[in-house]
Amino acid sequence: MPQTAFILIVTNVEAIGERLHELLRADHGHSCNTVTTLDEALASIRRRAPDVVVAAARVAGLETTRSLVELLDRLAPDATLLTIGETNARPAPEHIAHLSLPDTDQAEDVVEPISRAAGEAVGRRQDRLLQKSMHEHEYEVFEGMVGDSPAIKRIVERIKKAAASKLTVLILGETGTGKELIAEAIHNRSGRAKKPFKPVNCAGLSETLLESELFGHVKGSFTGAISDRKGYFSAAEGGTLFLDEVGDMPLPMQAKLLRALDRREITPVGSTDIRTVDVRVVAATHVDLRKRIEEGRFREDLYYRLNQWVIPVPPLRERRQDIPLLTHHLLRRVNEENDLHVDGFSSEALGYLAKYYWPGNVRELKNAVERAAWEAEDRRIEAEDLPEDIRGTREIVPAAGGMAGLTLAQMERIMIERALTASGGNREQAAKMLGIGTRTLYRKIKEYGL
C-alpha cells in the first residue's frame, strides 16, 4: 500500500517550490514544506525530520548540500537528499541517498523521481523502526497466533470465552486462515486440555467412510472392514473433536451428527450397540452455511446446533498490519527448525509481502517465508528471494476465484490497492487504469483508509 511522505523543498525560486508542493500533494498525497533559505531549511529539519529534501545546490549564494547532509545524518538517517544543480560537496553518507537532478524550470519534470525517492525513504524508515521494535520487544504469541490487529485481539478474546464455556463452537474463515489452530487453542485453554484433541477433515469423504471415521465400525460391516475400528468420537473421549470443513459433509451424515450432538450417543457402522460419549465438538468451514441451507445442501437444525459460539476469522488481506510481525515470527521458526541464520527482510521484500493478495492466507505466507529463507544469499531476504507470484503483483484484479465470496466494497478496495501498486503510487495513473476520475479515487482512498 503506498505511503505518503513529508518532503522539504529548498529553492530560490518560490514559484517552482509552490508548484512542486502542489503537484506532490495532488498527485501523490505527500505533505510538503517549502522554504527559500538554508537557515529555514535547517530549522525545518530540526522541527520535523523529513523523508525527502529537495534542495537547490546553491541558495542565496550558499552551498546547501554539506550543511543539509550533516544535519540529516544526525536527525533523519532514513532521509533522501535530492539536489537540483551541480554540487562539489563531499558524497552523502551511505544511508542518505544522494542523487543530482538537472536544473529545470519545469517542476513537472522532477515530480516522479521525487515521489519515488519519497516512497523508498518511507520504506527505509518503516523497515528500520519495525526491525528495531521486533528485536527490542518480545512480541506475544497466543497459542501459536501472532498479531496486534483488532481482528486478532477479538479472536483471542472469543477463544478465551469459548474455552471457559461448554458451547459448541463454529469457526468461519477461508482456507489457510488457521481455523485448526484456533480449535486447538480452545481445547488447550479448556478443562479438557489433558484429554485428546482429534481433528477430522469432512471434505471429500463419502457418507460411509465419514461415518466410519467418526463413529467407528465393526468387523464385516462393509468391504474392507477386516476388524473392529474405534472412531474419532471414541478416540476423543473426554477431549475435543475438531470437524474441519463441516459444510462439505454429506446430508445423510449431517442427520447422524446432529443426533450424536444432541444425545451424546453414537452407533458404530454395522453395530446395534449405542455408546455414550463425552466429547466437545468444534466445527469449522470456509463455505457460507446459510447459502448451503438455501440450496438444500446443509441442515438448518444442524447449523443452529453448531453455531452456539461463532468465531469469524478474517482473511490475511483484511489484517495486513499483522503481516510484518507474522513474517518475523514465521522466519524465526524457520531459522530454529532448519538451523538457518536469516535476520529479516529488506523494506522492498516487506512491501511485496504487505501488498500481495494472499489467497492461501497464513498457510501461503508460511510457505513463502520458508522458501525465501532458503533462497536468501546472505542474512537478509531480498525481494528477488520471494516467489515470483508474490513479486508479480502488478495486475490490478486478482484471479477470479480469489474474488469469490467478497462484497462489492471489498472487491473495489482490492482493485484500488492493485492499481496504486501497479502505478507505483501515482494516483492520477491509477485513476486512469481504473477508468474513474482522480477526485473519485481520492475519495475512495480516504474512505478505505489506503
Buried (B, 14 or more C-beta within 10 A) or exposed (E): BBBBBBBBBBBEEEEBBBBBBBBBBBBBBBBBBBBBBBEBBBEBBEEEBBBBBBBBBBBEEEBBBBBBBEBBBEBBBBBBBBBBBEBEBEEBBEEBBBEEBEEEEEBEEBBBEBBBBBBBBBBBBBBBEBBEEBEEEEBEEBBEBBBEBEBBEBBBEBBBBBBEBEBBBBBBBBBBBBBBBBBBBBBBBBEBEEBBBBBBBBBEBEBBBBBBBBBBBBEEBEEEBEEBBEBBBBBBBEBBBBBBBBBBBBEEBBEBBBBBBEEEBBBBBBBEEEBEBEBBBBBBBBBBBEEBBEEEBBBEEBBEBBBBBEBEBBBBBBBBBBBBBBBBBBBBBBBEEEEBEBEBBBBBBBBBBBBBBBBBBBBBBBBBBBBBBEBBEEEBBBBBBBBEEBBEBEEBEBEEEBBEEBEEEBBBBBBBBBBBBBBBBBBEBBBBBBEBEBEEBBEBBEEBEB
